[in-house]
Structures are given as C-alpha cells and as structure tokens.
C-alpha cells in the first residue's frame, strides 16, 4: 500500500469513528418505483467524470449503492455479485457499483475483491443522498452485534476498528448509511427500488433480471 493510499484509509477511519460517536443522524426518503432517477456526476477509477444517466442510456441500468468500503456485508454482497453478474449481463443490465470513497480506495477495493462490475467513486455519498437513502437505526446496523456495541462508546469503537484492521478490512466511511439497489429503465424511470432494511438484507437477483426483461 502506498503512503498516499494509507493516508486516505486513515482519514476514512477517522470519519467512521466520528460517525460512530454521533450515531445515526441522516433521515432518508428513498426514491420509489416510478420516480425519475437523479442525475449525478461521479468518477471512474481512471479519474474521468461519469454521468450516472450513462448507465441506462442504451438499456436498463442496475445501480448498486455500496454503503462503505469496510463492512462485512459488502464482502458478502461482492461474493454474491460475482455469482450473479453474468445473469445480470445476460438480462441486458448495465451494472455499476457507486462506492463512497476516493478513486484510489475504490480501485484498490475492486481489485482486492475481484469485482467484475464497473465501480464508480463518490466519496461524499452524493448519489446515496440523491436516491434518498439515509441512516439505518442502531438496531438495523447492529442487530447481530454484542449488546455493548449499541451504547456507541468510544472504547468499543476503537476496539471494533482495531479488530477489523487486523483482519485487513478497516472500518471506514459512514457506519450507518443504508445500502440500496435500483433498476432504472432507459427513459430514466426507476423500475425497482430495493432499499436494504438491515446490513445483510440482500435482494433476490430475479427481481432485477425480471425488471430488465420488462423494461426492455
């Protein structure tokens, strides 16, 4: 890891800790089926700007809003996505992950976990907010954690970060942000709006492949 990349991770860890101490604060109002998808500019891992609407310009798009670049549920979703990806492509979906990190961290994450999809960088969660995502409650995020975690103490957060850092997947970014996945038709209309109710609330891929067929 380069010094520059390490500095980005340390900064992202500090943001996670501040978010942990603040607790959930962002109230969301997710977009729904039939709403028009927002236009947002994000970045490709080569640094070039990408307009989100390009994902559905020539066919239905599947927008995966990754909640952070350190959580275990993201790794489980990545494993599922590796298995599901070919089916999505065969259904005509243009798939992209919008990841809340700097270009360098997003590129490193994609390479480390062998993700087959395009990954686009959005370090300020602009896309998540544009789709109306907010914070999970404490119980939604920590439903399977030890009871003391729900007190959101600094010492617990420090120990939590140290444990995950030792596993090579430091806790970074926003600890409370929701995940969401959206199928957008070529006219920009949201066909499926899937907002996770908790961290491991993974969708059935047939929701998306069926939507792609109907949208086409």
C-alpha positions as CSV (number, residue, x, y, z in Angstrom):
1,X,0.0,0.0,0.0
2,X,1.4,3.4,-0.9
3,X,1.7,6.2,1.6
4,X,-1.0,8.1,-0.2
5,X,-3.5,5.2,-0.1
6,X,-2.7,4.6,3.6
7,X,-3.4,8.2,4.4
8,X,-6.7,8.0,2.6
9,X,-7.6,4.9,4.7
10,X,-6.6,6.6,8.0
11,X,-8.7,9.6,7.1
12,X,-11.7,7.4,6.3
13,X,-11.2,5.5,9.6
14,X,-11.4,8.9,11.4
15,X,-14.7,9.7,9.6
16,X,-16.1,6.3,10.6
17,X,-15.2,6.9,14.3
18,X,-16.8,10.3,14.3
19,X,-19.9,8.8,12.7
20,X,-19.9,6.0,15.3
21,X,-19.9,8.5,18.2
22,X,-22.5,10.8,16.6
23,X,-24.9,7.8,15.9
24,X,-27.4,7.8,13.1
25,X,-28.5,11.3,12.1
26,X,-29.4,11.3,8.5
27,X,-33.1,10.8,7.8
28,X,-33.8,9.4,4.3
29,X,-36.8,9.4,2.0
30,X,-35.8,6.8,-0.7
31,X,-37.0,7.1,-4.2
32,X,-39.6,4.6,-5.3
33,X,-40.7,2.8,-8.3
34,X,-42.0,5.3,-10.9
35,X,-39.8,8.1,-9.7
36,X,-37.2,9.6,-12.0
37,X,-33.7,8.6,-11.3
38,X,-31.4,11.5,-10.3
39,X,-28.6,12.8,-12.5
40,X,-25.3,12.8,-10.6
41,X,-21.7,13.1,-11.7
42,X,-19.3,10.5,-10.2
43,X,-15.8,9.4,-11.1
44,X,-14.4,6.4,-12.9
45,X,-11.3,4.9,-11.4
46,X,-9.2,6.5,-14.1
47,X,-10.3,9.9,-12.9
48,X,-12.7,10.7,-15.7
49,X,-16.1,12.1,-14.9
50,X,-19.2,9.9,-15.5
51,X,-22.8,11.0,-15.6
52,X,-25.0,8.5,-13.8
53,X,-27.5,8.5,-16.6
54,X,-25.0,6.9,-18.9
55,X,-25.7,3.7,-17.1
56,X,-29.2,3.4,-18.5
57,X,-28.7,5.4,-21.8
58,X,-28.9,2.4,-24.1
59,X,-30.7,-0.2,-21.9
60,X,-31.7,-0.7,-18.3
61,X,-29.1,0.0,-15.6
62,X,-28.6,-1.6,-12.2
63,X,-27.2,0.9,-9.7
64,X,-25.7,-0.7,-6.6
65,X,-25.1,1.9,-3.8
66,X,-22.4,0.4,-1.6
67,X,-22.7,1.7,1.9
68,X,-19.0,1.7,2.8
69,X,-15.7,0.1,1.8
70,X,-15.1,-1.8,5.0
71,X,-18.2,-3.6,6.2
72,X,-18.5,-7.4,6.1
73,X,-21.9,-7.2,4.4
74,X,-20.2,-5.5,1.5
75,X,-17.9,-8.5,1.2
76,X,-20.8,-10.9,1.2
77,X,-22.6,-8.8,-1.4
78,X,-19.4,-8.9,-3.5
79,X,-19.3,-12.7,-3.3
80,X,-23.0,-12.9,-4.4
81,X,-22.4,-10.4,-7.1
82,X,-19.6,-12.4,-8.6
83,X,-22.0,-15.3,-8.9
84,X,-24.9,-13.2,-10.2
85,X,-23.1,-10.8,-12.6
86,X,-23.3,-13.0,-15.7
87,X,-27.1,-13.4,-15.2
88,X,-27.5,-9.6,-15.0
89,X,-25.5,-9.0,-18.1
90,X,-27.4,-11.7,-20.0
91,X,-30.6,-9.9,-18.9
92,X,-29.3,-6.8,-20.6
93,X,-28.5,-4.9,-17.4
94,X,-25.6,-2.4,-17.3
95,X,-24.3,-2.9,-13.8
96,X,-22.3,-0.4,-11.8
97,X,-21.4,0.0,-8.1
98,X,-21.3,3.5,-6.7
99,X,-18.8,3.4,-3.9
100,X,-18.3,6.1,-1.2
101,X,-14.6,6.5,-1.4
102,X,-11.8,8.3,-3.2
103,X,-10.8,6.9,-6.6
104,X,-7.7,5.3,-5.2
105,X,-9.6,3.4,-2.5
106,X,-12.3,2.3,-4.8
107,X,-9.8,1.0,-7.4
108,X,-8.0,-0.9,-4.6
109,X,-11.2,-2.4,-3.3
110,X,-12.3,-3.6,-6.7
111,X,-9.0,-5.3,-7.4
112,X,-8.7,-6.9,-3.9
113,X,-12.2,-8.5,-4.0
114,X,-12.2,-9.3,-7.7
115,X,-15.4,-7.4,-8.5
116,X,-16.5,-7.9,-12.1
117,X,-18.5,-4.7,-12.4
118,X,-17.7,-1.2,-13.1
119,X,-17.1,0.7,-9.8
120,X,-17.5,4.5,-9.7
121,X,-16.2,6.7,-6.9
122,X,-18.5,9.1,-5.0
123,X,-16.6,10.0,-1.8
124,X,-19.3,12.3,-0.4
125,X,-22.3,10.0,-0.7
126,X,-23.8,12.4,-3.2
127,X,-25.6,9.6,-5.1
128,X,-26.9,7.9,-2.0
129,X,-28.5,11.2,-0.9
130,X,-29.8,11.9,-4.4
131,X,-31.6,8.5,-4.3
132,X,-33.0,9.4,-0.8
133,X,-31.0,7.0,1.3
134,X,-30.4,7.8,4.9
135,X,-29.0,6.2,8.0
136,X,-30.1,2.9,9.5
137,X,-31.1,3.0,13.1
138,X,-28.7,1.5,15.6
139,X,-30.7,-1.8,15.7
140,X,-30.7,-2.1,11.9
141,X,-27.0,-1.7,11.7
142,X,-26.0,-3.6,14.9
143,X,-28.8,-6.3,15.1
144,X,-26.2,-9.1,15.3
145,X,-23.5,-7.3,17.4
146,X,-22.8,-7.7,21.1
147,X,-25.2,-5.7,23.3
148,X,-22.5,-3.3,24.5
149,X,-21.9,-2.1,20.9
150,X,-25.3,-0.4,20.9
151,X,-24.0,2.1,23.5
152,X,-21.7,3.6,20.9
153,X,-18.9,4.2,23.3
154,X,-15.5,5.4,22.0
155,X,-13.6,2.5,23.6
156,X,-15.9,0.0,21.9
157,X,-15.5,1.8,18.6
158,X,-11.7,1.8,19.0
159,X,-11.6,-2.0,19.7
160,X,-14.0,-2.7,16.8
161,X,-11.8,-0.8,14.4
162,X,-8.6,-2.5,15.7
163,X,-10.2,-5.9,15.2
164,X,-11.2,-5.2,11.7
165,X,-7.9,-3.5,10.8
166,X,-6.1,-6.7,12.0
167,X,-8.3,-8.6,9.5
168,X,-7.2,-6.3,6.7
169,X,-10.5,-4.7,6.2
170,X,-10.6,-1.5,8.3
171,X,-13.9,0.2,9.2
172,X,-14.1,3.3,7.1
173,X,-16.6,5.9,5.8
174,X,-20.1,6.2,7.3
175,X,-21.1,3.4,9.7
176,X,-24.8,4.0,9.4
177,X,-25.5,4.6,5.7
178,X,-28.2,2.4,4.1
179,X,-27.5,0.2,1.1
180,X,-29.8,0.4,-1.9
181,X,-30.0,-1.1,-5.4
182,X,-32.1,0.4,-8.2
183,X,-33.1,-0.8,-11.7
184,X,-33.5,2.2,-14.0
185,X,-35.3,2.0,-17.4
186,X,-33.8,3.7,-20.4
187,X,-36.2,6.6,-20.0
188,X,-34.8,7.3,-16.6
189,X,-37.7,5.8,-14.6
190,X,-36.9,3.7,-11.6
191,X,-38.3,0.2,-12.3
192,X,-37.2,-1.4,-9.0
193,X,-36.2,0.4,-5.8
194,X,-34.6,-2.0,-3.4
195,X,-33.6,-0.4,-0.1
196,X,-32.0,-2.6,2.5
197,X,-33.7,-2.8,5.9
198,X,-30.5,-4.1,7.5
199,X,-27.0,-4.8,6.5
200,X,-27.4,-8.4,5.1
201,X,-30.8,-7.8,3.5
202,X,-29.6,-8.9,0.1
203,X,-32.0,-8.9,-2.9
204,X,-33.1,-11.9,-4.9
205,X,-31.4,-11.4,-8.3
206,X,-34.6,-12.4,-10.1
207,X,-36.1,-9.1,-9.1
208,X,-33.6,-7.3,-11.3
209,X,-33.5,-9.7,-14.2
210,X,-37.2,-9.8,-14.5
211,X,-37.3,-6.0,-14.3
212,X,-34.7,-5.8,-17.0
213,X,-36.8,-8.0,-19.3
214,X,-39.9,-6.0,-18.7
215,X,-38.1,-2.6,-19.0
216,X,-36.6,-3.7,-22.3
